[in-house]
Amino acid sequence: MAAANTLIVMKEALTLCNTNDMFNCSVSAKDHAITVKALASGDSNPEDFNRPGHIFPLKYREGGVLKRAGHTEASVDLAMLAGLNPVAVICEIVDDDGSMARLPRLQEFAKKENLKIIPAMWGPFTTYCYKSYLDGIEHIAVVKGEIGDGQDILLRVHSECLTGDIFGSARCDCGNHLALAMKQIEAAGKEVLVYLRGHEGRGIGLGHKLRAYNLYGSFLNLFFDFIIPDPQNYLAIISRNY
């Protein structure tokens, strides 16, 4: 492993290597494939490799994408989900001008080489992050297509709802609203979704919302906010700040 890792993304980079049975410069695709195969083999030992070399090993972080949302963890997680050994190869595909190839060119490449592209449920989109000067909360704008002068743009402003958006809670229809908005944006090809964070439970917070869900489970307490005798126990009906 690198003695001093100064990468912002904090991926665990190991020492470049080649298999030690190569006597040429080891830069051909065939040479790379031999080294990759050896690295993936459970029968290989550290002394089987020369350092430095041309293959860049990365160390998977235990816990996968739940611990670090990186390509390294995602690729190994996919291998394990497929029932294969926890080893993967990742590479960057460059365009003709040397820049990183974007989705349209990757789709062409995948079709030519008969490769699979794992799509997102909706997209592709461009996502922008904004930080509020008032409270430091970060919000995002999900943009589809070229917005241009902003005319005739469908806009959805969606308040964060962990239980509905992520877990599909039947206590609200937030997740359905979000899915419908994303579907309409994808179909239109030129739209924006603003996702406002810090609005959980209409601003009262996740814990208060979950407690409210428990109260809603009882018919007698369905309208609990009207029967609590102590006014100090009330929470603002709408606590969201736009």
Biotite code that builds the C-alpha atoms (Angstrom):
import biotite.structure as struc

atoms = struc.array([
    struc.Atom([0.000, 0.000, 0.000], chain_id="A", res_id=1, res_name="MET", atom_name="CA", element="C"),
    struc.Atom([1.135, 3.569, -0.628], chain_id="A", res_id=2, res_name="ALA", atom_name="CA", element="C"),
    struc.Atom([3.015, 4.881, 2.407], chain_id="A", res_id=3, res_name="ALA", atom_name="CA", element="C"),
    struc.Atom([1.239, 8.252, 2.335], chain_id="A", res_id=4, res_name="ALA", atom_name="CA", element="C"),
    struc.Atom([-2.213, 8.266, 0.748], chain_id="A", res_id=5, res_name="ASN", atom_name="CA", element="C"),
    struc.Atom([-3.121, 11.860, -0.161], chain_id="A", res_id=6, res_name="THR", atom_name="CA", element="C"),
    struc.Atom([-5.984, 10.988, -2.509], chain_id="A", res_id=7, res_name="LEU", atom_name="CA", element="C"),
    struc.Atom([-9.157, 12.906, -1.666], chain_id="A", res_id=8, res_name="ILE", atom_name="CA", element="C"),
    struc.Atom([-11.315, 9.870, -2.507], chain_id="A", res_id=9, res_name="VAL", atom_name="CA", element="C"),
    struc.Atom([-9.210, 7.772, -0.090], chain_id="A", res_id=10, res_name="MET", atom_name="CA", element="C"),
    struc.Atom([-9.078, 4.660, -2.214], chain_id="A", res_id=11, res_name="LYS", atom_name="CA", element="C"),
    struc.Atom([-6.502, 2.202, -0.899], chain_id="A", res_id=12, res_name="GLU", atom_name="CA", element="C"),
    struc.Atom([-3.894, 2.111, -3.662], chain_id="A", res_id=13, res_name="ALA", atom_name="CA", element="C"),
    struc.Atom([-1.331, -0.685, -3.689], chain_id="A", res_id=14, res_name="LEU", atom_name="CA", element="C"),
    struc.Atom([2.012, -0.852, -5.521], chain_id="A", res_id=15, res_name="THR", atom_name="CA", element="C"),
    struc.Atom([2.015, -1.152, -9.312], chain_id="A", res_id=16, res_name="LEU", atom_name="CA", element="C"),
    struc.Atom([3.081, -4.638, -10.354], chain_id="A", res_id=17, res_name="CYS", atom_name="CA", element="C"),
    struc.Atom([3.613, -7.188, -13.154], chain_id="A", res_id=18, res_name="ASN", atom_name="CA", element="C"),
    struc.Atom([4.003, -10.931, -12.989], chain_id="A", res_id=19, res_name="THR", atom_name="CA", element="C"),
    struc.Atom([7.687, -11.815, -12.605], chain_id="A", res_id=20, res_name="ASN", atom_name="CA", element="C"),
    struc.Atom([7.748, -14.215, -15.568], chain_id="A", res_id=21, res_name="ASP", atom_name="CA", element="C"),
    struc.Atom([7.699, -11.327, -18.050], chain_id="A", res_id=22, res_name="MET", atom_name="CA", element="C"),
    struc.Atom([10.960, -10.264, -19.602], chain_id="A", res_id=23, res_name="PHE", atom_name="CA", element="C"),
    struc.Atom([9.717, -7.558, -21.965], chain_id="A", res_id=24, res_name="ASN", atom_name="CA", element="C"),
    struc.Atom([8.274, -4.123, -21.131], chain_id="A", res_id=25, res_name="CYS", atom_name="CA", element="C"),
    struc.Atom([4.913, -5.713, -20.167], chain_id="A", res_id=26, res_name="SER", atom_name="CA", element="C"),
    struc.Atom([2.778, -2.965, -21.657], chain_id="A", res_id=27, res_name="VAL", atom_name="CA", element="C"),
    struc.Atom([0.725, -4.948, -24.169], chain_id="A", res_id=28, res_name="SER", atom_name="CA", element="C"),
    struc.Atom([-2.912, -5.828, -23.535], chain_id="A", res_id=29, res_name="ALA", atom_name="CA", element="C"),
    struc.Atom([-1.886, -9.491, -23.447], chain_id="A", res_id=30, res_name="LYS", atom_name="CA", element="C"),
    struc.Atom([0.729, -8.781, -20.756], chain_id="A", res_id=31, res_name="ASP", atom_name="CA", element="C"),
    struc.Atom([-1.800, -6.834, -18.718], chain_id="A", res_id=32, res_name="HIS", atom_name="CA", element="C"),
    struc.Atom([-4.303, -9.681, -18.969], chain_id="A", res_id=33, res_name="ALA", atom_name="CA", element="C"),
    struc.Atom([-1.691, -12.180, -17.721], chain_id="A", res_id=34, res_name="ILE", atom_name="CA", element="C"),
    struc.Atom([-0.924, -10.015, -14.685], chain_id="A", res_id=35, res_name="THR", atom_name="CA", element="C"),
    struc.Atom([-4.617, -9.434, -13.945], chain_id="A", res_id=36, res_name="VAL", atom_name="CA", element="C"),
    struc.Atom([-5.290, -13.171, -14.124], chain_id="A", res_id=37, res_name="LYS", atom_name="CA", element="C"),
    struc.Atom([-2.435, -13.835, -11.740], chain_id="A", res_id=38, res_name="ALA", atom_name="CA", element="C"),
    struc.Atom([-3.633, -11.179, -9.300], chain_id="A", res_id=39, res_name="LEU", atom_name="CA", element="C"),
    struc.Atom([-7.107, -12.721, -9.334], chain_id="A", res_id=40, res_name="ALA", atom_name="CA", element="C"),
    struc.Atom([-5.811, -16.211, -8.670], chain_id="A", res_id=41, res_name="SER", atom_name="CA", element="C"),
    struc.Atom([-5.999, -17.544, -5.168], chain_id="A", res_id=42, res_name="GLY", atom_name="CA", element="C"),
    struc.Atom([-2.844, -19.538, -5.859], chain_id="A", res_id=43, res_name="ASP", atom_name="CA", element="C"),
    struc.Atom([-0.634, -16.477, -6.414], chain_id="A", res_id=44, res_name="SER", atom_name="CA", element="C"),
    struc.Atom([1.862, -15.267, -3.806], chain_id="A", res_id=45, res_name="ASN", atom_name="CA", element="C"),
    struc.Atom([3.503, -11.856, -3.298], chain_id="A", res_id=46, res_name="PRO", atom_name="CA", element="C"),
    struc.Atom([6.802, -13.162, -4.660], chain_id="A", res_id=47, res_name="GLU", atom_name="CA", element="C"),
    struc.Atom([5.094, -13.947, -7.981], chain_id="A", res_id=48, res_name="ASP", atom_name="CA", element="C"),
    struc.Atom([5.080, -10.251, -8.894], chain_id="A", res_id=49, res_name="PHE", atom_name="CA", element="C"),
    struc.Atom([7.652, -7.612, -9.777], chain_id="A", res_id=50, res_name="ASN", atom_name="CA", element="C"),
    struc.Atom([7.285, -4.089, -8.394], chain_id="A", res_id=51, res_name="ARG", atom_name="CA", element="C"),
    struc.Atom([6.902, -1.517, -9.771], chain_id="A", res_id=52, res_name="PRO", atom_name="CA", element="C"),
    struc.Atom([4.932, -2.596, -12.809], chain_id="A", res_id=53, res_name="GLY", atom_name="CA", element="C"),
    struc.Atom([2.019, -1.519, -14.964], chain_id="A", res_id=54, res_name="HIS", atom_name="CA", element="C"),
    struc.Atom([-1.098, -2.908, -13.242], chain_id="A", res_id=55, res_name="ILE", atom_name="CA", element="C"),
    struc.Atom([-2.550, -0.745, -10.481], chain_id="A", res_id=56, res_name="PHE", atom_name="CA", element="C"),
    struc.Atom([-4.120, -2.915, -7.718], chain_id="A", res_id=57, res_name="PRO", atom_name="CA", element="C"),
    struc.Atom([-6.749, -1.336, -5.458], chain_id="A", res_id=58, res_name="LEU", atom_name="CA", element="C"),
    struc.Atom([-7.878, -2.692, -2.122], chain_id="A", res_id=59, res_name="LYS", atom_name="CA", element="C"),
    struc.Atom([-11.584, -3.321, -1.554], chain_id="A", res_id=60, res_name="TYR", atom_name="CA", element="C"),
    struc.Atom([-12.965, -1.849, 1.636], chain_id="A", res_id=61, res_name="ARG", atom_name="CA", element="C"),
    struc.Atom([-14.902, -4.368, 3.713], chain_id="A", res_id=62, res_name="GLU", atom_name="CA", element="C"),
    struc.Atom([-18.582, -3.488, 3.666], chain_id="A", res_id=63, res_name="GLY", atom_name="CA", element="C"),
    struc.Atom([-18.478, -2.486, 0.015], chain_id="A", res_id=64, res_name="GLY", atom_name="CA", element="C"),
    struc.Atom([-20.431, 0.504, -1.217], chain_id="A", res_id=65, res_name="VAL", atom_name="CA", element="C"),
    struc.Atom([-22.103, 0.797, 2.188], chain_id="A", res_id=66, res_name="LEU", atom_name="CA", element="C"),
    struc.Atom([-18.713, 1.809, 3.578], chain_id="A", res_id=67, res_name="LYS", atom_name="CA", element="C"),
    struc.Atom([-17.239, 3.591, 0.545], chain_id="A", res_id=68, res_name="ARG", atom_name="CA", element="C"),
    struc.Atom([-19.210, 4.562, -2.559], chain_id="A", res_id=69, res_name="ALA", atom_name="CA", element="C"),
    struc.Atom([-16.406, 3.895, -5.028], chain_id="A", res_id=70, res_name="GLY", atom_name="CA", element="C"),
    struc.Atom([-15.896, 2.012, -8.290], chain_id="A", res_id=71, res_name="HIS", atom_name="CA", element="C"),
    struc.Atom([-13.610, -0.453, -6.507], chain_id="A", res_id=72, res_name="THR", atom_name="CA", element="C"),
    struc.Atom([-16.260, -1.462, -3.992], chain_id="A", res_id=73, res_name="GLU", atom_name="CA", element="C"),
    struc.Atom([-19.073, -1.431, -6.570], chain_id="A", res_id=74, res_name="ALA", atom_name="CA", element="C"),
    struc.Atom([-17.231, -3.757, -8.950], chain_id="A", res_id=75, res_name="SER", atom_name="CA", element="C"),
    struc.Atom([-16.395, -6.308, -6.248], chain_id="A", res_id=76, res_name="VAL", atom_name="CA", element="C"),
    struc.Atom([-19.917, -6.114, -4.818], chain_id="A", res_id=77, res_name="ASP", atom_name="CA", element="C"),
    struc.Atom([-21.313, -6.934, -8.274], chain_id="A", res_id=78, res_name="LEU", atom_name="CA", element="C"),
    struc.Atom([-18.965, -9.905, -8.572], chain_id="A", res_id=79, res_name="ALA", atom_name="CA", element="C"),
    struc.Atom([-20.104, -11.250, -5.202], chain_id="A", res_id=80, res_name="MET", atom_name="CA", element="C"),
    struc.Atom([-23.779, -10.678, -6.051], chain_id="A", res_id=81, res_name="LEU", atom_name="CA", element="C"),
    struc.Atom([-23.193, -12.796, -9.154], chain_id="A", res_id=82, res_name="ALA", atom_name="CA", element="C"),
    struc.Atom([-21.807, -15.586, -6.968], chain_id="A", res_id=83, res_name="GLY", atom_name="CA", element="C"),
    struc.Atom([-18.244, -15.112, -8.235], chain_id="A", res_id=84, res_name="LEU", atom_name="CA", element="C"),
    struc.Atom([-14.954, -14.588, -6.437], chain_id="A", res_id=85, res_name="ASN", atom_name="CA", element="C"),
    struc.Atom([-14.581, -11.119, -4.855], chain_id="A", res_id=86, res_name="PRO", atom_name="CA", element="C"),
    struc.Atom([-12.228, -9.879, -7.579], chain_id="A", res_id=87, res_name="VAL", atom_name="CA", element="C"),
    struc.Atom([-12.888, -7.389, -10.361], chain_id="A", res_id=88, res_name="ALA", atom_name="CA", element="C"),
    struc.Atom([-11.122, -5.400, -13.068], chain_id="A", res_id=89, res_name="VAL", atom_name="CA", element="C"),
    struc.Atom([-12.030, -1.772, -13.694], chain_id="A", res_id=90, res_name="ILE", atom_name="CA", element="C"),
    struc.Atom([-10.683, 0.478, -16.402], chain_id="A", res_id=91, res_name="CYS", atom_name="CA", element="C"),
    struc.Atom([-11.185, 3.929, -17.864], chain_id="A", res_id=92, res_name="GLU", atom_name="CA", element="C"),
    struc.Atom([-12.338, 4.151, -21.471], chain_id="A", res_id=93, res_name="ILE", atom_name="CA", element="C"),
    struc.Atom([-10.965, 7.210, -23.250], chain_id="A", res_id=94, res_name="VAL", atom_name="CA", element="C"),
    struc.Atom([-12.356, 9.027, -26.247], chain_id="A", res_id=95, res_name="ASP", atom_name="CA", element="C"),
    struc.Atom([-10.424, 9.725, -29.446], chain_id="A", res_id=96, res_name="ASP", atom_name="CA", element="C"),
    struc.Atom([-9.178, 13.036, -28.034], chain_id="A", res_id=97, res_name="ASP", atom_name="CA", element="C"),
    struc.Atom([-7.854, 11.373, -24.864], chain_id="A", res_id=98, res_name="GLY", atom_name="CA", element="C"),
    struc.Atom([-10.649, 12.599, -22.590], chain_id="A", res_id=99, res_name="SER", atom_name="CA", element="C"),
    struc.Atom([-12.851, 10.277, -20.538], chain_id="A", res_id=100, res_name="MET", atom_name="CA", element="C"),
    struc.Atom([-15.555, 8.737, -22.734], chain_id="A", res_id=101, res_name="ALA", atom_name="CA", element="C"),
    struc.Atom([-19.085, 9.758, -21.754], chain_id="A", res_id=102, res_name="ARG", atom_name="CA", element="C"),
    struc.Atom([-22.266, 7.714, -21.947], chain_id="A", res_id=103, res_name="LEU", atom_name="CA", element="C"),
    struc.Atom([-23.090, 8.233, -25.663], chain_id="A", res_id=104, res_name="PRO", atom_name="CA", element="C"),
    struc.Atom([-19.634, 7.001, -26.713], chain_id="A", res_id=105, res_name="ARG", atom_name="CA", element="C"),
    struc.Atom([-19.737, 4.216, -24.115], chain_id="A", res_id=106, res_name="LEU", atom_name="CA", element="C"),
    struc.Atom([-23.057, 3.039, -25.550], chain_id="A", res_id=107, res_name="GLN", atom_name="CA", element="C"),
    struc.Atom([-21.504, 2.919, -29.021], chain_id="A", res_id=108, res_name="GLU", atom_name="CA", element="C"),
    struc.Atom([-18.513, 1.003, -27.669], chain_id="A", res_id=109, res_name="PHE", atom_name="CA", element="C"),
    struc.Atom([-20.711, -1.442, -25.743], chain_id="A", res_id=110, res_name="ALA", atom_name="CA", element="C"),
    struc.Atom([-22.829, -2.148, -28.825], chain_id="A", res_id=111, res_name="LYS", atom_name="CA", element="C"),
    struc.Atom([-19.742, -2.711, -30.986], chain_id="A", res_id=112, res_name="LYS", atom_name="CA", element="C"),
    struc.Atom([-18.080, -5.039, -28.460], chain_id="A", res_id=113, res_name="GLU", atom_name="CA", element="C"),
    struc.Atom([-21.323, -6.718, -27.313], chain_id="A", res_id=114, res_name="ASN", atom_name="CA", element="C"),
    struc.Atom([-20.909, -5.485, -23.739], chain_id="A", res_id=115, res_name="LEU", atom_name="CA", element="C"),
    struc.Atom([-23.553, -4.746, -21.115], chain_id="A", res_id=116, res_name="LYS", atom_name="CA", element="C"),
    struc.Atom([-24.128, -1.325, -19.602], chain_id="A", res_id=117, res_name="ILE", atom_name="CA", element="C"),
    struc.Atom([-25.872, -1.392, -16.238], chain_id="A", res_id=118, res_name="ILE", atom_name="CA", element="C"),
    struc.Atom([-28.314, 1.523, -16.367], chain_id="A", res_id=119, res_name="PRO", atom_name="CA", element="C"),
    struc.Atom([-29.674, 3.649, -13.564], chain_id="A", res_id=120, res_name="ALA", atom_name="CA", element="C"),
    struc.Atom([-33.415, 3.423, -13.032], chain_id="A", res_id=121, res_name="MET", atom_name="CA", element="C"),
    struc.Atom([-33.743, 6.934, -14.467], chain_id="A", res_id=122, res_name="TRP", atom_name="CA", element="C"),
    struc.Atom([-31.251, 8.941, -16.404], chain_id="A", res_id=123, res_name="GLY", atom_name="CA", element="C"),
    struc.Atom([-28.680, 9.868, -17.333], chain_id="A", res_id=124, res_name="PRO", atom_name="CA", element="C"),
    struc.Atom([-28.923, 13.195, -15.540], chain_id="A", res_id=125, res_name="PHE", atom_name="CA", element="C"),
    struc.Atom([-26.584, 15.955, -14.479], chain_id="A", res_id=126, res_name="THR", atom_name="CA", element="C"),
    struc.Atom([-26.738, 16.585, -10.735], chain_id="A", res_id=127, res_name="THR", atom_name="CA", element="C"),
    struc.Atom([-25.815, 19.878, -9.086], chain_id="A", res_id=128, res_name="TYR", atom_name="CA", element="C"),
    struc.Atom([-25.289, 20.301, -5.343], chain_id="A", res_id=129, res_name="CYS", atom_name="CA", element="C"),
    struc.Atom([-26.097, 23.556, -3.557], chain_id="A", res_id=130, res_name="TYR", atom_name="CA", element="C"),
    struc.Atom([-25.313, 24.429, 0.042], chain_id="A", res_id=131, res_name="LYS", atom_name="CA", element="C"),
    struc.Atom([-27.659, 26.722, 1.958], chain_id="A", res_id=132, res_name="SER", atom_name="CA", element="C"),
    struc.Atom([-26.006, 29.778, 3.488], chain_id="A", res_id=133, res_name="TYR", atom_name="CA", element="C"),
    struc.Atom([-28.695, 29.763, 6.207], chain_id="A", res_id=134, res_name="LEU", atom_name="CA", element="C"),
    struc.Atom([-28.297, 26.304, 7.746], chain_id="A", res_id=135, res_name="ASP", atom_name="CA", element="C"),
    struc.Atom([-25.525, 24.538, 5.777], chain_id="A", res_id=136, res_name="GLY", atom_name="CA", element="C"),
    struc.Atom([-27.872, 21.852, 4.423], chain_id="A", res_id=137, res_name="ILE", atom_name="CA", element="C"),
    struc.Atom([-26.979, 20.576, 0.961], chain_id="A", res_id=138, res_name="GLU", atom_name="CA", element="C"),
    struc.Atom([-29.712, 20.310, -1.673], chain_id="A", res_id=139, res_name="HIS", atom_name="CA", element="C"),
    struc.Atom([-29.495, 18.929, -5.192], chain_id="A", res_id=140, res_name="ILE", atom_name="CA", element="C"),
    struc.Atom([-30.910, 19.796, -8.592], chain_id="A", res_id=141, res_name="ALA", atom_name="CA", element="C"),
    struc.Atom([-31.257, 16.902, -11.029], chain_id="A", res_id=142, res_name="VAL", atom_name="CA", element="C"),
    struc.Atom([-31.171, 18.239, -14.582], chain_id="A", res_id=143, res_name="VAL", atom_name="CA", element="C"),
    struc.Atom([-32.133, 16.433, -17.774], chain_id="A", res_id=144, res_name="LYS", atom_name="CA", element="C"),
    struc.Atom([-31.002, 17.821, -21.109], chain_id="A", res_id=145, res_name="GLY", atom_name="CA", element="C"),
    struc.Atom([-30.059, 21.365, -22.050], chain_id="A", res_id=146, res_name="GLU", atom_name="CA", element="C"),
    struc.Atom([-32.108, 23.924, -20.115], chain_id="A", res_id=147, res_name="ILE", atom_name="CA", element="C"),
    struc.Atom([-31.170, 26.887, -22.291], chain_id="A", res_id=148, res_name="GLY", atom_name="CA", element="C"),
    struc.Atom([-33.145, 30.015, -21.404], chain_id="A", res_id=149, res_name="ASP", atom_name="CA", element="C"),
    struc.Atom([-35.280, 28.128, -18.863], chain_id="A", res_id=150, res_name="GLY", atom_name="CA", element="C"),
    struc.Atom([-38.488, 28.510, -20.835], chain_id="A", res_id=151, res_name="GLN", atom_name="CA", element="C"),
    struc.Atom([-41.044, 25.683, -21.009], chain_id="A", res_id=152, res_name="ASP", atom_name="CA", element="C"),
    struc.Atom([-39.223, 23.590, -18.404], chain_id="A", res_id=153, res_name="ILE", atom_name="CA", element="C"),
    struc.Atom([-41.097, 21.117, -16.227], chain_id="A", res_id=154, res_name="LEU", atom_name="CA", element="C"),
    struc.Atom([-39.954, 21.545, -12.615], chain_id="A", res_id=155, res_name="LEU", atom_name="CA", element="C"),
    struc.Atom([-40.577, 19.296, -9.641], chain_id="A", res_id=156, res_name="ARG", atom_name="CA", element="C"),
    struc.Atom([-39.633, 20.562, -6.158], chain_id="A", res_id=157, res_name="VAL", atom_name="CA", element="C"),
    struc.Atom([-39.528, 17.508, -3.903], chain_id="A", res_id=158, res_name="HIS", atom_name="CA", element="C"),
    struc.Atom([-39.112, 17.496, -0.137], chain_id="A", res_id=159, res_name="SER", atom_name="CA", element="C"),
    struc.Atom([-36.831, 14.820, 1.267], chain_id="A", res_id=160, res_name="GLU", atom_name="CA", element="C"),
    struc.Atom([-38.670, 11.774, 2.647], chain_id="A", res_id=161, res_name="CYS", atom_name="CA", element="C"),
    struc.Atom([-36.419, 8.877, 3.629], chain_id="A", res_id=162, res_name="LEU", atom_name="CA", element="C"),
    struc.Atom([-39.268, 6.529, 4.516], chain_id="A", res_id=163, res_name="THR", atom_name="CA", element="C"),
    struc.Atom([-41.182, 7.169, 1.297], chain_id="A", res_id=164, res_name="GLY", atom_name="CA", element="C"),
    struc.Atom([-38.421, 7.846, -1.244], chain_id="A", res_id=165, res_name="ASP", atom_name="CA", element="C"),
    struc.Atom([-36.084, 5.036, -0.143], chain_id="A", res_id=166, res_name="ILE", atom_name="CA", element="C"),
    struc.Atom([-38.163, 2.478, 1.743], chain_id="A", res_id=167, res_name="PHE", atom_name="CA", element="C"),
    struc.Atom([-41.503, 2.900, -0.057], chain_id="A", res_id=168, res_name="GLY", atom_name="CA", element="C"),
    struc.Atom([-43.528, 3.616, 3.086], chain_id="A", res_id=169, res_name="SER", atom_name="CA", element="C"),
    struc.Atom([-47.275, 3.142, 2.673], chain_id="A", res_id=170, res_name="ALA", atom_name="CA", element="C"),
    struc.Atom([-47.857, 5.960, 5.173], chain_id="A", res_id=171, res_name="ARG", atom_name="CA", element="C"),
    struc.Atom([-47.202, 8.552, 2.477], chain_id="A", res_id=172, res_name="CYS", atom_name="CA", element="C"),
    struc.Atom([-47.112, 8.841, -1.299], chain_id="A", res_id=173, res_name="ASP", atom_name="CA", element="C"),
    struc.Atom([-43.785, 10.705, -1.507], chain_id="A", res_id=174, res_name="CYS", atom_name="CA", element="C"),
    struc.Atom([-41.974, 7.833, -3.168], chain_id="A", res_id=175, res_name="GLY", atom_name="CA", element="C"),
    struc.Atom([-44.700, 7.501, -5.809], chain_id="A", res_id=176, res_name="ASN", atom_name="CA", element="C"),
    struc.Atom([-44.581, 11.240, -6.485], chain_id="A", res_id=177, res_name="HIS", atom_name="CA", element="C"),
    struc.Atom([-40.791, 11.142, -6.875], chain_id="A", res_id=178, res_name="LEU", atom_name="CA", element="C"),
    struc.Atom([-40.880, 8.126, -9.208], chain_id="A", res_id=179, res_name="ALA", atom_name="CA", element="C"),
    struc.Atom([-43.602, 9.726, -11.342], chain_id="A", res_id=180, res_name="LEU", atom_name="CA", element="C"),
    struc.Atom([-41.657, 12.993, -11.556], chain_id="A", res_id=181, res_name="ALA", atom_name="CA", element="C"),
    struc.Atom([-38.464, 11.164, -12.606], chain_id="A", res_id=182, res_name="MET", atom_name="CA", element="C"),
    struc.Atom([-40.410, 9.196, -15.213], chain_id="A", res_id=183, res_name="LYS", atom_name="CA", element="C"),
    struc.Atom([-41.928, 12.380, -16.643], chain_id="A", res_id=184, res_name="GLN", atom_name="CA", element="C"),
    struc.Atom([-38.547, 14.129, -16.669], chain_id="A", res_id=185, res_name="ILE", atom_name="CA", element="C"),
    struc.Atom([-36.937, 11.199, -18.478], chain_id="A", res_id=186, res_name="GLU", atom_name="CA", element="C"),
    struc.Atom([-39.737, 11.166, -21.058], chain_id="A", res_id=187, res_name="ALA", atom_name="CA", element="C"),
    struc.Atom([-39.649, 14.911, -21.649], chain_id="A", res_id=188, res_name="ALA", atom_name="CA", element="C"),
    struc.Atom([-35.881, 15.023, -22.054], chain_id="A", res_id=189, res_name="GLY", atom_name="CA", element="C"),
    struc.Atom([-35.485, 18.581, -20.772], chain_id="A", res_id=190, res_name="LYS", atom_name="CA", element="C"),
    struc.Atom([-36.616, 19.035, -17.190], chain_id="A", res_id=191, res_name="GLU", atom_name="CA", element="C"),
    struc.Atom([-35.422, 19.709, -13.616], chain_id="A", res_id=192, res_name="VAL", atom_name="CA", element="C"),
    struc.Atom([-36.059, 18.120, -10.222], chain_id="A", res_id=193, res_name="LEU", atom_name="CA", element="C"),
    struc.Atom([-35.027, 20.054, -7.106], chain_id="A", res_id=194, res_name="VAL", atom_name="CA", element="C"),
    struc.Atom([-34.585, 17.750, -4.108], chain_id="A", res_id=195, res_name="TYR", atom_name="CA", element="C"),
    struc.Atom([-34.795, 19.714, -0.857], chain_id="A", res_id=196, res_name="LEU", atom_name="CA", element="C"),
    struc.Atom([-33.173, 18.060, 2.125], chain_id="A", res_id=197, res_name="ARG", atom_name="CA", element="C"),
    struc.Atom([-33.930, 18.756, 5.775], chain_id="A", res_id=198, res_name="GLY", atom_name="CA", element="C"),
    struc.Atom([-37.690, 18.431, 5.156], chain_id="A", res_id=199, res_name="HIS", atom_name="CA", element="C"),
    struc.Atom([-38.158, 15.006, 6.733], chain_id="A", res_id=200, res_name="GLU", atom_name="CA", element="C"),
    struc.Atom([-41.665, 14.727, 8.164], chain_id="A", res_id=201, res_name="GLY", atom_name="CA", element="C"),
    struc.Atom([-42.543, 18.177, 6.784], chain_id="A", res_id=202, res_name="ARG", atom_name="CA", element="C"),
    struc.Atom([-39.647, 19.522, 8.770], chain_id="A", res_id=203, res_name="GLY", atom_name="CA", element="C"),
    struc.Atom([-40.275, 17.891, 12.161], chain_id="A", res_id=204, res_name="ILE", atom_name="CA", element="C"),
    struc.Atom([-37.483, 15.339, 11.650], chain_id="A", res_id=205, res_name="GLY", atom_name="CA", element="C"),
    struc.Atom([-37.231, 11.595, 11.130], chain_id="A", res_id=206, res_name="LEU", atom_name="CA", element="C"),
    struc.Atom([-37.590, 10.589, 14.786], chain_id="A", res_id=207, res_name="GLY", atom_name="CA", element="C"),
    struc.Atom([-40.755, 12.636, 15.337], chain_id="A", res_id=208, res_name="HIS", atom_name="CA", element="C"),
    struc.Atom([-42.203, 11.317, 12.088], chain_id="A", res_id=209, res_name="LYS", atom_name="CA", element="C"),
    struc.Atom([-41.613, 7.687, 13.070], chain_id="A", res_id=210, res_name="LEU", atom_name="CA", element="C"),
    struc.Atom([-43.254, 8.301, 16.434], chain_id="A", res_id=211, res_name="ARG", atom_name="CA", element="C"),
    struc.Atom([-46.175, 9.892, 14.619], chain_id="A", res_id=212, res_name="ALA", atom_name="CA", element="C"),
    struc.Atom([-46.441, 6.800, 12.424], chain_id="A", res_id=213, res_name="TYR", atom_name="CA", element="C"),
    struc.Atom([-46.855, 4.684, 15.557], chain_id="A", res_id=214, res_name="ASN", atom_name="CA", element="C"),
    struc.Atom([-49.621, 6.952, 16.785], chain_id="A", res_id=215, res_name="LEU", atom_name="CA", element="C"),
    struc.Atom([-51.326, 6.868, 13.405], chain_id="A", res_id=216, res_name="TYR", atom_name="CA", element="C"),
    struc.Atom([-51.486, 3.102, 13.795], chain_id="A", res_id=217, res_name="GLY", atom_name="CA", element="C"),
    struc.Atom([-54.157, 3.544, 16.461], chain_id="A", res_id=218, res_name="SER", atom_name="CA", element="C"),
    struc.Atom([-57.559, 4.729, 15.225], chain_id="A", res_id=219, res_name="PHE", atom_name="CA", element="C"),
    struc.Atom([-58.240, 6.482, 18.543], chain_id="A", res_id=220, res_name="LEU", atom_name="CA", element="C"),
    struc.Atom([-55.108, 8.564, 18.106], chain_id="A", res_id=221, res_name="ASN", atom_name="CA", element="C"),
    struc.Atom([-55.536, 9.202, 14.392], chain_id="A", res_id=222, res_name="LEU", atom_name="CA", element="C"),
    struc.Atom([-55.947, 12.905, 15.091], chain_id="A", res_id=223, res_name="PHE", atom_name="CA", element="C"),
    struc.Atom([-53.590, 12.959, 18.071], chain_id="A", res_id=224, res_name="PHE", atom_name="CA", element="C"),
    struc.Atom([-52.446, 16.519, 17.461], chain_id="A", res_id=225, res_name="ASP", atom_name="CA", element="C"),
    struc.Atom([-55.929, 17.760, 18.329], chain_id="A", res_id=226, res_name="PHE", atom_name="CA", element="C"),
    struc.Atom([-56.253, 15.891, 21.621], chain_id="A", res_id=227, res_name="ILE", atom_name="CA", element="C"),
    struc.Atom([-52.864, 16.321, 23.297], chain_id="A", res_id=228, res_name="ILE", atom_name="CA", element="C"),
    struc.Atom([-53.716, 18.498, 26.325], chain_id="A", res_id=229, res_name="PRO", atom_name="CA", element="C"),
    struc.Atom([-50.352, 20.243, 26.693], chain_id="A", res_id=230, res_name="ASP", atom_name="CA", element="C"),
    struc.Atom([-49.880, 22.861, 23.926], chain_id="A", res_id=231, res_name="PRO", atom_name="CA", element="C"),
    struc.Atom([-46.103, 22.630, 24.392], chain_id="A", res_id=232, res_name="GLN", atom_name="CA", element="C"),
    struc.Atom([-46.230, 19.106, 23.018], chain_id="A", res_id=233, res_name="ASN", atom_name="CA", element="C"),
    struc.Atom([-47.479, 20.358, 19.672], chain_id="A", res_id=234, res_name="TYR", atom_name="CA", element="C"),
    struc.Atom([-45.077, 20.478, 16.748], chain_id="A", res_id=235, res_name="LEU", atom_name="CA", element="C"),
    struc.Atom([-45.558, 23.001, 14.019], chain_id="A", res_id=236, res_name="ALA", atom_name="CA", element="C"),
    struc.Atom([-47.838, 21.490, 11.392], chain_id="A", res_id=237, res_name="ILE", atom_name="CA", element="C"),
    struc.Atom([-45.539, 22.779, 8.663], chain_id="A", res_id=238, res_name="ILE", atom_name="CA", element="C"),
    struc.Atom([-41.929, 23.145, 9.797], chain_id="A", res_id=239, res_name="SER", atom_name="CA", element="C"),
    struc.Atom([-40.307, 23.200, 6.372], chain_id="A", res_id=240, res_name="ARG", atom_name="CA", element="C"),
    struc.Atom([-38.185, 26.168, 5.397], chain_id="A", res_id=241, res_name="ASN", atom_name="CA", element="C"),
    struc.Atom([-37.812, 26.945, 1.706], chain_id="A", res_id=242, res_name="TYR", atom_name="CA", element="C"),
])
